């Protein structure tokens, strides 16, 4: 617990900073040309919160002088080395930067917590003092809506959702709810590029979770990045194979999902020499390490968490990762200080430094297994994306051959977010059977 004097100094410094910078939940800017046609963050402004008590002043924004308390529901273990750990560490970032206090529950999924729903578990966090609750998984979207409507005096962040996107398909006016998502489409393009320039066979496997809008567009973005760099390296596009196998959930649940370790092995033993992880942890890396040690040199791309390559650095080509800290800090600060707005935030990298922990919501760390030549090609793609290159530009057909983007047509944000199928040239299911 901070001492009272330290708390006062922190609050004073923050107040001065806020006045000088006119701080508030601004719409982050994404360079045009990537991820969607507008290249920017879509936000929906709604009237001031009705009947919502907004704390003001004090350490972490609490008028009583106590820290502002926020809660977090994590779909997997807080230390999973992937999606959930990235969120958990973002919460620790907010604690450090703002003096707020986090309470959390992890393993919020039907296998680990049968008979409970995320909205019920959110009530437990409120009982522990949470004034704001973060739901961190797409499968919690309905529960976050239910909870937000039932608790209008509690702020809600739904990570990866689209409920308050005014131009989205499921828009609702929910004043105390905010959607936050990173434009991981960029990171996946870089991941696909790293895979393509490193593959000797031209066969890339993609370890997919469940099938929905998010996973289709991210898998397709990896394919677009792979296709672009494969061709840039002078290879015949017809020689590139890109296959996705979906396991059925964000991570392995024995008896319910396919075993991602076995899926990875199946890829590696059938000529796919690079596997990209799209699930919440990077179990493909240890499998690649094992096979390489046994005399079958293969490679892997990690996902979600900045340090994900650490489990097997010698076979890791890199990791596209989420950095939730900066946007969570802005949102929690706005809730604590009375400037909250219900809005949809879909924000890309800080192209000046995509790995800046204080400014970039999306990053990419090149792995030890990526050659110098491959790193140069990946860096060139990143520079081109920063300058406006948009790989979501036609001609692009859907997997069944249906035209999706005409020649030269740039996808809208809606066309990217709600991609209805995988793309032509990709192998794998586009919808659950």
C-alpha beads as a LAMMPS data file, in Angstrom:
LAMMPS data file: protein, C-alpha beads

433 atoms
432 bonds

1 atom types
1 bond types

-500.0 500.0 xlo xhi
-500.0 500.0 ylo yhi
-500.0 500.0 zlo zhi

Masses

1 110.0

Atoms # bond

1 1 1 0.000 0.000 0.000
2 1 1 1.388 3.365 -0.967
3 1 1 1.852 5.908 1.814
4 1 1 -0.573 8.825 1.895
5 1 1 2.083 11.378 0.993
6 1 1 3.270 9.330 -1.984
7 1 1 -0.327 8.980 -3.085
8 1 1 -0.800 12.737 -2.902
9 1 1 2.326 13.414 -4.951
10 1 1 1.268 10.889 -7.568
11 1 1 -2.204 12.390 -7.814
12 1 1 -0.812 15.933 -8.089
13 1 1 1.569 14.918 -10.871
14 1 1 -1.212 13.163 -12.741
15 1 1 -3.510 16.169 -12.391
16 1 1 -0.862 18.483 -13.876
17 1 1 -0.237 16.034 -16.717
18 1 1 -3.939 15.770 -17.469
19 1 1 -4.385 19.542 -17.583
20 1 1 -1.376 20.010 -19.843
21 1 1 -2.256 17.259 -22.281
22 1 1 -6.050 17.508 -22.175
23 1 1 -5.998 13.819 -21.545
24 1 1 -9.039 11.694 -22.342
25 1 1 -10.143 8.666 -24.308
26 1 1 -9.083 9.804 -27.762
27 1 1 -9.528 7.814 -30.931
28 1 1 -6.143 6.244 -31.727
29 1 1 -4.896 6.703 -35.273
30 1 1 -3.912 3.855 -37.555
31 1 1 -2.106 4.682 -40.820
32 1 1 -4.350 4.308 -43.854
33 1 1 -3.913 1.262 -45.980
34 1 1 -3.731 -1.576 -43.443
35 1 1 -6.383 -3.598 -41.725
36 1 1 -9.260 -1.783 -43.434
37 1 1 -10.094 1.062 -45.741
38 1 1 -10.325 3.875 -43.244
39 1 1 -7.086 2.970 -41.508
40 1 1 -8.348 4.654 -38.339
41 1 1 -10.110 3.744 -35.131
42 1 1 -13.861 3.729 -35.226
43 1 1 -15.502 5.175 -32.154
44 1 1 -19.087 5.697 -31.186
45 1 1 -19.885 8.604 -28.917
46 1 1 -23.073 8.361 -26.881
47 1 1 -24.703 10.680 -24.353
48 1 1 -23.271 11.009 -20.862
49 1 1 -23.754 7.989 -18.631
50 1 1 -27.176 7.972 -16.987
51 1 1 -27.237 7.210 -13.264
52 1 1 -23.590 6.144 -13.183
53 1 1 -21.534 7.160 -10.197
54 1 1 -18.129 8.297 -11.459
55 1 1 -15.380 8.654 -8.850
56 1 1 -13.115 11.681 -9.091
57 1 1 -9.741 12.738 -7.725
58 1 1 -7.328 10.934 -5.433
59 1 1 -4.830 8.174 -6.131
60 1 1 -5.954 6.184 -9.128
61 1 1 -8.985 8.452 -9.436
62 1 1 -10.834 7.456 -6.254
63 1 1 -12.474 10.346 -4.424
64 1 1 -11.998 8.536 -1.103
65 1 1 -8.245 8.480 -1.572
66 1 1 -8.307 4.726 -2.164
67 1 1 -7.060 3.265 -5.458
68 1 1 -9.542 2.753 -8.272
69 1 1 -10.276 -0.989 -8.398
70 1 1 -10.715 -2.803 -11.700
71 1 1 -11.455 -6.463 -12.294
72 1 1 -10.422 -8.820 -15.054
73 1 1 -11.894 -12.106 -16.262
74 1 1 -9.296 -14.223 -18.074
75 1 1 -10.390 -17.105 -20.283
76 1 1 -7.190 -19.065 -19.570
77 1 1 -4.525 -19.207 -16.847
78 1 1 -3.036 -15.835 -15.958
79 1 1 0.419 -17.266 -16.734
80 1 1 -0.424 -19.129 -19.952
81 1 1 2.415 -17.543 -21.906
82 1 1 -0.162 -16.251 -24.375
83 1 1 -3.471 -14.392 -24.632
84 1 1 -4.456 -14.352 -20.967
85 1 1 -0.985 -13.501 -19.694
86 1 1 -0.838 -10.550 -22.092
87 1 1 -4.035 -9.197 -20.491
88 1 1 -2.852 -9.931 -16.960
89 1 1 0.419 -8.098 -17.508
90 1 1 -1.523 -5.181 -18.982
91 1 1 -3.406 -5.035 -15.698
92 1 1 -0.121 -4.937 -13.797
93 1 1 0.986 -2.158 -16.138
94 1 1 -2.084 -0.110 -15.190
95 1 1 -1.386 -0.714 -11.510
96 1 1 2.165 0.537 -11.936
97 1 1 1.384 3.525 -14.140
98 1 1 -1.793 4.746 -12.450
99 1 1 -1.840 3.431 -8.910
100 1 1 -5.043 1.480 -9.542
101 1 1 -5.660 -1.952 -8.039
102 1 1 -6.541 -5.121 -9.970
103 1 1 -8.606 -8.133 -8.902
104 1 1 -9.006 -11.017 -11.306
105 1 1 -10.323 -14.497 -11.963
106 1 1 -8.620 -16.750 -14.491
107 1 1 -9.637 -19.975 -16.232
108 1 1 -13.050 -18.489 -16.991
109 1 1 -14.245 -21.139 -19.425
110 1 1 -16.793 -23.976 -19.382
111 1 1 -14.201 -26.686 -18.748
112 1 1 -12.540 -25.068 -15.739
113 1 1 -15.650 -23.419 -14.250
114 1 1 -18.654 -25.554 -15.250
115 1 1 -22.031 -24.276 -14.181
116 1 1 -20.969 -20.630 -14.002
117 1 1 -21.153 -17.843 -16.547
118 1 1 -18.775 -14.906 -16.999
119 1 1 -21.426 -12.402 -15.950
120 1 1 -21.887 -14.303 -12.681
121 1 1 -18.144 -14.300 -12.093
122 1 1 -18.041 -10.573 -12.847
123 1 1 -20.407 -10.087 -9.910
124 1 1 -17.761 -11.741 -7.726
125 1 1 -15.222 -9.155 -8.851
126 1 1 -17.670 -6.361 -8.026
127 1 1 -18.089 -7.890 -4.568
128 1 1 -14.328 -7.520 -4.215
129 1 1 -14.597 -3.811 -4.994
130 1 1 -14.235 -3.700 -8.769
131 1 1 -15.639 -0.513 -10.283
132 1 1 -14.747 -1.637 -13.810
133 1 1 -14.651 -5.180 -15.221
134 1 1 -12.719 -6.401 -18.257
135 1 1 -14.068 -9.438 -20.134
136 1 1 -11.111 -10.706 -22.132
137 1 1 -12.441 -13.290 -24.590
138 1 1 -14.728 -13.227 -27.607
139 1 1 -16.833 -16.046 -26.165
140 1 1 -17.687 -13.743 -23.231
141 1 1 -19.360 -11.152 -25.457
142 1 1 -22.961 -12.059 -24.629
143 1 1 -22.133 -12.294 -20.925
144 1 1 -20.486 -8.860 -20.980
145 1 1 -23.616 -7.383 -22.545
146 1 1 -25.839 -9.041 -19.941
147 1 1 -23.619 -7.858 -17.107
148 1 1 -23.283 -4.283 -18.406
149 1 1 -27.037 -3.876 -18.763
150 1 1 -27.674 -5.346 -15.312
151 1 1 -24.978 -3.184 -13.687
152 1 1 -25.150 0.315 -15.200
153 1 1 -23.050 1.680 -12.328
154 1 1 -20.085 -0.550 -13.271
155 1 1 -17.844 0.227 -16.234
156 1 1 -17.264 -2.652 -18.650
157 1 1 -14.570 -3.343 -21.239
158 1 1 -15.225 -6.141 -23.711
159 1 1 -11.935 -7.011 -25.382
160 1 1 -12.363 -8.074 -29.016
161 1 1 -16.111 -7.364 -29.072
162 1 1 -18.164 -5.094 -31.313
163 1 1 -21.374 -4.406 -29.375
164 1 1 -20.936 -0.616 -29.347
165 1 1 -19.538 -0.272 -32.885
166 1 1 -22.114 1.981 -34.494
167 1 1 -21.237 0.626 -37.942
168 1 1 -21.139 -2.981 -36.748
169 1 1 -23.707 -5.703 -37.207
170 1 1 -24.763 -6.015 -33.560
171 1 1 -24.691 -2.399 -32.383
172 1 1 -26.367 -1.570 -29.097
173 1 1 -26.234 1.638 -27.117
174 1 1 -24.710 0.531 -23.825
175 1 1 -23.318 3.650 -22.110
176 1 1 -21.124 1.856 -19.581
177 1 1 -19.510 -0.537 -22.101
178 1 1 -16.425 -0.046 -24.276
179 1 1 -14.944 -2.372 -26.907
180 1 1 -11.163 -2.546 -27.255
181 1 1 -9.285 -4.615 -29.826
182 1 1 -5.882 -4.383 -31.454
183 1 1 -5.514 -4.558 -35.229
184 1 1 -3.671 -7.845 -35.055
185 1 1 -4.232 -8.145 -38.797
186 1 1 -0.923 -6.278 -39.121
187 1 1 0.882 -8.642 -36.770
188 1 1 -0.492 -11.676 -38.563
189 1 1 0.677 -10.308 -41.915
190 1 1 4.195 -10.052 -40.502
191 1 1 3.873 -13.550 -39.044
192 1 1 2.795 -14.953 -42.406
193 1 1 5.658 -13.142 -44.085
194 1 1 8.212 -14.608 -41.646
195 1 1 6.780 -18.072 -42.270
196 1 1 6.830 -17.768 -46.050
197 1 1 10.404 -16.490 -46.348
198 1 1 11.610 -19.252 -43.996
199 1 1 9.795 -22.244 -45.482
200 1 1 11.790 -24.667 -47.604
201 1 1 8.757 -26.645 -48.720
202 1 1 6.293 -23.810 -49.339
203 1 1 3.848 -25.558 -47.013
204 1 1 2.634 -23.489 -44.040
205 1 1 0.324 -24.843 -41.374
206 1 1 -1.912 -22.673 -39.210
207 1 1 -3.009 -23.889 -35.790
208 1 1 -6.488 -22.398 -35.483
209 1 1 -8.733 -22.130 -32.392
210 1 1 -12.498 -21.991 -33.009
211 1 1 -14.090 -20.472 -36.124
212 1 1 -15.608 -17.002 -35.948
213 1 1 -15.218 -13.567 -37.530
214 1 1 -12.065 -12.801 -35.538
215 1 1 -10.258 -16.030 -36.311
216 1 1 -11.188 -15.982 -40.009
217 1 1 -9.858 -12.472 -40.548
218 1 1 -6.651 -13.096 -38.591
219 1 1 -5.942 -16.385 -40.349
220 1 1 -6.638 -14.723 -43.694
221 1 1 -4.308 -11.858 -42.793
222 1 1 -1.520 -14.346 -42.093
223 1 1 -2.163 -15.868 -45.513
224 1 1 -2.076 -12.470 -47.219
225 1 1 1.253 -11.690 -45.560
226 1 1 2.647 -15.089 -46.533
227 1 1 1.466 -14.760 -50.135
228 1 1 2.892 -11.243 -50.448
229 1 1 6.359 -12.133 -49.159
230 1 1 6.447 -15.481 -50.992
231 1 1 5.947 -13.619 -54.247
232 1 1 8.305 -10.793 -53.241
233 1 1 11.013 -13.438 -52.779
234 1 1 10.523 -14.484 -56.417
235 1 1 8.568 -17.688 -55.811
236 1 1 5.693 -19.025 -57.883
237 1 1 2.383 -18.277 -56.090
238 1 1 1.090 -21.691 -57.162
239 1 1 3.783 -23.364 -55.062
240 1 1 2.549 -21.881 -51.778
241 1 1 0.272 -24.061 -49.643
242 1 1 -1.480 -22.602 -46.602
243 1 1 -3.654 -24.885 -44.494
244 1 1 -5.550 -24.193 -41.273
245 1 1 -6.735 -26.846 -38.834
246 1 1 -9.163 -25.666 -36.159
247 1 1 -8.959 -27.346 -32.741
248 1 1 -12.380 -26.129 -31.509
249 1 1 -11.511 -23.662 -28.728
250 1 1 -8.882 -21.078 -27.784
251 1 1 -6.716 -23.733 -26.153
252 1 1 -6.693 -27.458 -25.539
253 1 1 -9.553 -28.930 -23.528
254 1 1 -9.031 -32.706 -23.394
255 1 1 -12.048 -34.557 -24.669
256 1 1 -13.554 -31.436 -26.207
257 1 1 -10.964 -30.041 -28.641
258 1 1 -8.445 -31.548 -30.975
259 1 1 -5.056 -31.854 -29.294
260 1 1 -3.004 -28.909 -30.661
261 1 1 0.246 -30.776 -30.035
262 1 1 -0.977 -33.632 -32.218
263 1 1 -2.238 -31.188 -34.854
264 1 1 1.184 -29.533 -34.913
265 1 1 2.878 -32.893 -35.245
266 1 1 0.543 -33.845 -38.086
267 1 1 1.546 -30.696 -39.931
268 1 1 5.247 -31.206 -39.364
269 1 1 5.258 -34.849 -40.386
270 1 1 3.407 -34.208 -43.670
271 1 1 5.758 -31.642 -45.182
272 1 1 4.593 -28.454 -43.478
273 1 1 7.874 -27.069 -42.196
274 1 1 6.430 -23.949 -40.519
275 1 1 3.406 -23.834 -38.213
276 1 1 1.852 -20.531 -37.142
277 1 1 0.011 -20.515 -33.833
278 1 1 -3.417 -18.922 -33.775
279 1 1 -4.459 -20.325 -30.397
280 1 1 -3.986 -18.795 -26.966
281 1 1 -0.640 -20.450 -26.335
282 1 1 2.243 -21.579 -28.515
283 1 1 2.384 -25.341 -28.017
284 1 1 3.657 -25.672 -31.591
285 1 1 7.062 -24.363 -30.469
286 1 1 8.068 -27.259 -28.177
287 1 1 6.863 -29.703 -30.831
288 1 1 9.036 -27.989 -33.450
289 1 1 11.956 -28.059 -31.037
290 1 1 11.494 -31.785 -30.387
291 1 1 11.297 -32.725 -34.062
292 1 1 14.274 -30.533 -34.917
293 1 1 16.324 -32.251 -32.212
294 1 1 15.293 -35.610 -33.699
295 1 1 16.610 -34.624 -37.113
296 1 1 13.569 -33.069 -38.794
297 1 1 14.320 -29.335 -38.923
298 1 1 11.062 -27.365 -38.672
299 1 1 10.085 -23.898 -37.511
300 1 1 7.259 -22.144 -35.689
301 1 1 5.618 -18.760 -35.193
302 1 1 4.262 -17.935 -31.731
303 1 1 1.297 -15.713 -30.863
304 1 1 -0.277 -13.288 -28.385
305 1 1 2.437 -12.668 -25.797
306 1 1 5.663 -10.726 -26.213
307 1 1 7.839 -13.405 -24.591
308 1 1 6.156 -16.401 -26.230
309 1 1 9.294 -17.343 -28.193
310 1 1 11.152 -17.985 -24.940
311 1 1 9.835 -21.546 -24.650
312 1 1 11.857 -22.623 -27.710
313 1 1 13.830 -19.673 -29.108
314 1 1 15.987 -21.678 -31.492
315 1 1 12.974 -22.692 -33.645
316 1 1 10.900 -19.517 -33.251
317 1 1 10.621 -17.174 -36.226
318 1 1 8.871 -14.473 -34.233
319 1 1 5.756 -13.501 -32.360
320 1 1 2.998 -11.019 -33.198
321 1 1 1.663 -9.927 -29.827
322 1 1 -0.961 -7.775 -28.142
323 1 1 0.008 -4.957 -25.807
324 1 1 -3.229 -4.121 -23.991
325 1 1 -1.632 -1.818 -21.432
326 1 1 -1.832 1.579 -23.182
327 1 1 -5.523 1.329 -24.119
328 1 1 -6.505 -0.206 -20.783
329 1 1 -4.702 2.628 -19.030
330 1 1 -6.614 5.240 -21.036
331 1 1 -9.952 3.523 -20.453
332 1 1 -9.474 2.968 -16.720
333 1 1 -8.208 6.507 -16.252
334 1 1 -11.268 7.856 -18.085
335 1 1 -13.584 5.789 -15.885
336 1 1 -11.875 6.943 -12.711
337 1 1 -11.785 10.608 -13.680
338 1 1 -15.214 11.092 -15.205
339 1 1 -14.384 11.304 -18.928
340 1 1 -15.567 7.812 -19.925
341 1 1 -17.169 7.358 -23.348
342 1 1 -18.779 4.245 -24.695
343 1 1 -16.790 3.585 -27.853
344 1 1 -15.405 0.956 -30.219
345 1 1 -11.621 1.035 -30.349
346 1 1 -9.735 -0.968 -32.978
347 1 1 -6.208 0.317 -32.912
348 1 1 -3.070 -0.651 -34.771
349 1 1 0.643 -0.395 -34.103
350 1 1 2.651 2.699 -33.398
351 1 1 4.620 2.462 -36.622
352 1 1 7.321 4.757 -35.248
353 1 1 8.178 1.884 -32.906
354 1 1 5.829 -1.103 -33.030
355 1 1 7.422 -2.531 -29.882
356 1 1 7.067 0.604 -27.732
357 1 1 5.313 -0.682 -24.569
358 1 1 3.721 2.696 -23.853
359 1 1 2.320 3.519 -27.291
360 1 1 1.870 0.458 -29.512
361 1 1 -1.081 -1.889 -29.054
362 1 1 0.349 -4.371 -31.560
363 1 1 3.939 -5.534 -31.770
364 1 1 6.124 -8.035 -33.560
365 1 1 9.328 -9.501 -32.155
366 1 1 11.572 -11.285 -34.635
367 1 1 12.757 -14.678 -33.396
368 1 1 16.202 -16.226 -33.301
369 1 1 15.314 -18.659 -36.075
370 1 1 14.539 -15.900 -38.575
371 1 1 17.486 -15.465 -40.920
372 1 1 19.037 -12.084 -41.598
373 1 1 17.631 -12.179 -45.119
374 1 1 14.193 -13.099 -43.811
375 1 1 14.336 -10.340 -41.209
376 1 1 15.091 -7.831 -43.956
377 1 1 11.992 -8.912 -45.899
378 1 1 9.791 -8.779 -42.782
379 1 1 11.128 -5.315 -41.951
380 1 1 10.438 -4.192 -45.499
381 1 1 6.818 -5.350 -45.239
382 1 1 6.428 -3.507 -41.928
383 1 1 7.795 -0.339 -43.519
384 1 1 5.474 -0.711 -46.496
385 1 1 2.450 -1.224 -44.229
386 1 1 3.438 1.861 -42.265
387 1 1 3.608 3.799 -45.542
388 1 1 0.123 2.744 -46.609
389 1 1 0.391 -0.655 -48.274
390 1 1 -2.903 -2.481 -47.811
391 1 1 -2.868 -6.220 -48.439
392 1 1 -6.651 -6.218 -48.145
393 1 1 -6.870 -4.872 -51.698
394 1 1 -8.513 -6.701 -54.590
395 1 1 -8.700 -8.763 -56.548
396 1 1 -9.534 -11.058 -53.621
397 1 1 -11.967 -13.962 -53.817
398 1 1 -13.506 -15.948 -51.011
399 1 1 -12.588 -19.576 -50.553
400 1 1 -15.499 -20.811 -52.697
401 1 1 -14.443 -18.543 -55.562
402 1 1 -16.989 -15.808 -54.892
403 1 1 -15.504 -12.382 -55.722
404 1 1 -15.052 -10.359 -52.513
405 1 1 -12.937 -7.398 -53.552
406 1 1 -12.722 -6.202 -57.135
407 1 1 -9.381 -5.349 -58.701
408 1 1 -8.023 -2.322 -56.836
409 1 1 -10.880 -2.250 -54.330
410 1 1 -9.796 -1.661 -50.741
411 1 1 -11.673 -3.558 -48.047
412 1 1 -13.775 -1.573 -45.637
413 1 1 -13.354 -2.152 -41.924
414 1 1 -16.621 -4.082 -41.997
415 1 1 -15.413 -6.340 -44.814
416 1 1 -12.291 -7.193 -42.835
417 1 1 -13.951 -7.581 -39.410
418 1 1 -16.841 -9.677 -40.701
419 1 1 -14.950 -11.784 -43.261
420 1 1 -17.505 -14.521 -44.095
421 1 1 -15.089 -17.168 -45.399
422 1 1 -11.415 -17.917 -45.660
423 1 1 -9.804 -16.696 -48.871
424 1 1 -9.205 -18.397 -52.170
425 1 1 -5.882 -20.224 -51.947
426 1 1 -6.370 -21.255 -48.323
427 1 1 -7.199 -24.806 -47.274
428 1 1 -9.407 -25.532 -44.255
429 1 1 -12.933 -25.013 -42.993
430 1 1 -14.527 -21.575 -43.206
431 1 1 -17.364 -22.463 -40.842
432 1 1 -17.953 -25.020 -38.121
433 1 1 -19.483 -28.212 -39.471

Bonds

1 1 1 2
2 1 2 3
3 1 3 4
4 1 4 5
5 1 5 6
6 1 6 7
7 1 7 8
8 1 8 9
9 1 9 10
10 1 10 11
11 1 11 12
12 1 12 13
13 1 13 14
14 1 14 15
15 1 15 16
16 1 16 17
17 1 17 18
18 1 18 19
19 1 19 20
20 1 20 21
21 1 21 22
22 1 22 23
23 1 23 24
24 1 24 25
25 1 25 26
26 1 26 27
27 1 27 28
28 1 28 29
29 1 29 30
30 1 30 31
31 1 31 32
32 1 32 33
33 1 33 34
34 1 34 35
35 1 35 36
36 1 36 37
37 1 37 38
38 1 38 39
39 1 39 40
40 1 40 41
41 1 41 42
42 1 42 43
43 1 43 44
44 1 44 45
45 1 45 46
46 1 46 47
47 1 47 48
48 1 48 49
49 1 49 50
50 1 50 51
51 1 51 52
52 1 52 53
53 1 53 54
54 1 54 55
55 1 55 56
56 1 56 57
57 1 57 58
58 1 58 59
59 1 59 60
60 1 60 61
61 1 61 62
62 1 62 63
63 1 63 64
64 1 64 65
65 1 65 66
66 1 66 67
67 1 67 68
68 1 68 69
69 1 69 70
70 1 70 71
71 1 71 72
72 1 72 73
73 1 73 74
74 1 74 75
75 1 75 76
76 1 76 77
77 1 77 78
78 1 78 79
79 1 79 80
80 1 80 81
81 1 81 82
82 1 82 83
83 1 83 84
84 1 84 85
85 1 85 86
86 1 86 87
87 1 87 88
88 1 88 89
89 1 89 90
90 1 90 91
91 1 91 92
92 1 92 93
93 1 93 94
94 1 94 95
95 1 95 96
96 1 96 97
97 1 97 98
98 1 98 99
99 1 99 100
100 1 100 101
101 1 101 102
102 1 102 103
103 1 103 104
104 1 104 105
105 1 105 106
106 1 106 107
107 1 107 108
108 1 108 109
109 1 109 110
110 1 110 111
111 1 111 112
112 1 112 113
113 1 113 114
114 1 114 115
115 1 115 116
116 1 116 117
117 1 117 118
118 1 118 119
119 1 119 120
120 1 120 121
121 1 121 122
122 1 122 123
123 1 123 124
124 1 124 125
125 1 125 126
126 1 126 127
127 1 127 128
128 1 128 129
129 1 129 130
130 1 130 131
131 1 131 132
132 1 132 133
133 1 133 134
134 1 134 135
135 1 135 136
136 1 136 137
137 1 137 138
138 1 138 139
139 1 139 140
140 1 140 141
141 1 141 142
142 1 142 143
143 1 143 144
144 1 144 145
145 1 145 146
146 1 146 147
147 1 147 148
148 1 148 149
149 1 149 150
150 1 150 151
151 1 151 152
152 1 152 153
153 1 153 154
154 1 154 155
155 1 155 156
156 1 156 157
157 1 157 158
158 1 158 159
159 1 159 160
160 1 160 161
161 1 161 162
162 1 162 163
163 1 163 164
164 1 164 165
165 1 165 166
166 1 166 167
167 1 167 168
168 1 168 169
169 1 169 170
170 1 170 171
171 1 171 172
172 1 172 173
173 1 173 174
174 1 174 175
175 1 175 176
176 1 176 177
177 1 177 178
178 1 178 179
179 1 179 180
180 1 180 181
181 1 181 182
182 1 182 183
183 1 183 184
184 1 184 185
185 1 185 186
186 1 186 187
187 1 187 188
188 1 188 189
189 1 189 190
190 1 190 191
191 1 191 192
192 1 192 193
193 1 193 194
194 1 194 195
195 1 195 196
196 1 196 197
197 1 197 198
198 1 198 199
199 1 199 200
200 1 200 201
201 1 201 202
202 1 202 203
203 1 203 204
204 1 204 205
205 1 205 206
206 1 206 207
207 1 207 208
208 1 208 209
209 1 209 210
210 1 210 211
211 1 211 212
212 1 212 213
213 1 213 214
214 1 214 215
215 1 215 216
216 1 216 217
217 1 217 218
218 1 218 219
219 1 219 220
220 1 220 221
221 1 221 222
222 1 222 223
223 1 223 224
224 1 224 225
225 1 225 226
226 1 226 227
227 1 227 228
228 1 228 229
229 1 229 230
230 1 230 231
231 1 231 232
232 1 232 233
233 1 233 234
234 1 234 235
235 1 235 236
236 1 236 237
237 1 237 238
238 1 238 239
239 1 239 240
240 1 240 241
241 1 241 242
242 1 242 243
243 1 243 244
244 1 244 245
245 1 245 246
246 1 246 247
247 1 247 248
248 1 248 249
249 1 249 250
250 1 250 251
251 1 251 252
252 1 252 253
253 1 253 254
254 1 254 255
255 1 255 256
256 1 256 257
257 1 257 258
258 1 258 259
259 1 259 260
260 1 260 261
261 1 261 262
262 1 262 263
263 1 263 264
264 1 264 265
265 1 265 266
266 1 266 267
267 1 267 268
268 1 268 269
269 1 269 270
270 1 270 271
271 1 271 272
272 1 272 273
273 1 273 274
274 1 274 275
275 1 275 276
276 1 276 277
277 1 277 278
278 1 278 279
279 1 279 280
280 1 280 281
281 1 281 282
282 1 282 283
283 1 283 284
284 1 284 285
285 1 285 286
286 1 286 287
287 1 287 288
288 1 288 289
289 1 289 290
290 1 290 291
291 1 291 292
292 1 292 293
293 1 293 294
294 1 294 295
295 1 295 296
296 1 296 297
297 1 297 298
298 1 298 299
299 1 299 300
300 1 300 301
301 1 301 302
302 1 302 303
303 1 303 304
304 1 304 305
305 1 305 306
306 1 306 307
307 1 307 308
308 1 308 309
309 1 309 310
310 1 310 311
311 1 311 312
312 1 312 313
313 1 313 314
314 1 314 315
315 1 315 316
316 1 316 317
317 1 317 318
318 1 318 319
319 1 319 320
320 1 320 321
321 1 321 322
322 1 322 323
323 1 323 324
324 1 324 325
325 1 325 326
326 1 326 327
327 1 327 328
328 1 328 329
329 1 329 330
330 1 330 331
331 1 331 332
332 1 332 333
333 1 333 334
334 1 334 335
335 1 335 336
336 1 336 337
337 1 337 338
338 1 338 339
339 1 339 340
340 1 340 341
341 1 341 342
342 1 342 343
343 1 343 344
344 1 344 345
345 1 345 346
346 1 346 347
347 1 347 348
348 1 348 349
349 1 349 350
350 1 350 351
351 1 351 352
352 1 352 353
353 1 353 354
354 1 354 355
355 1 355 356
356 1 356 357
357 1 357 358
358 1 358 359
359 1 359 360
360 1 360 361
361 1 361 362
362 1 362 363
363 1 363 364
364 1 364 365
365 1 365 366
366 1 366 367
367 1 367 368
368 1 368 369
369 1 369 370
370 1 370 371
371 1 371 372
372 1 372 373
373 1 373 374
374 1 374 375
375 1 375 376
376 1 376 377
377 1 377 378
378 1 378 379
379 1 379 380
380 1 380 381
381 1 381 382
382 1 382 383
383 1 383 384
384 1 384 385
385 1 385 386
386 1 386 387
387 1 387 388
388 1 388 389
389 1 389 390
390 1 390 391
391 1 391 392
392 1 392 393
393 1 393 394
394 1 394 395
395 1 395 396
396 1 396 397
397 1 397 398
398 1 398 399
399 1 399 400
400 1 400 401
401 1 401 402
402 1 402 403
403 1 403 404
404 1 404 405
405 1 405 406
406 1 406 407
407 1 407 408
408 1 408 409
409 1 409 410
410 1 410 411
411 1 411 412
412 1 412 413
413 1 413 414
414 1 414 415
415 1 415 416
416 1 416 417
417 1 417 418
418 1 418 419
419 1 419 420
420 1 420 421
421 1 421 422
422 1 422 423
423 1 423 424
424 1 424 425
425 1 425 426
426 1 426 427
427 1 427 428
428 1 428 429
429 1 429 430
430 1 430 431
431 1 431 432
432 1 432 433
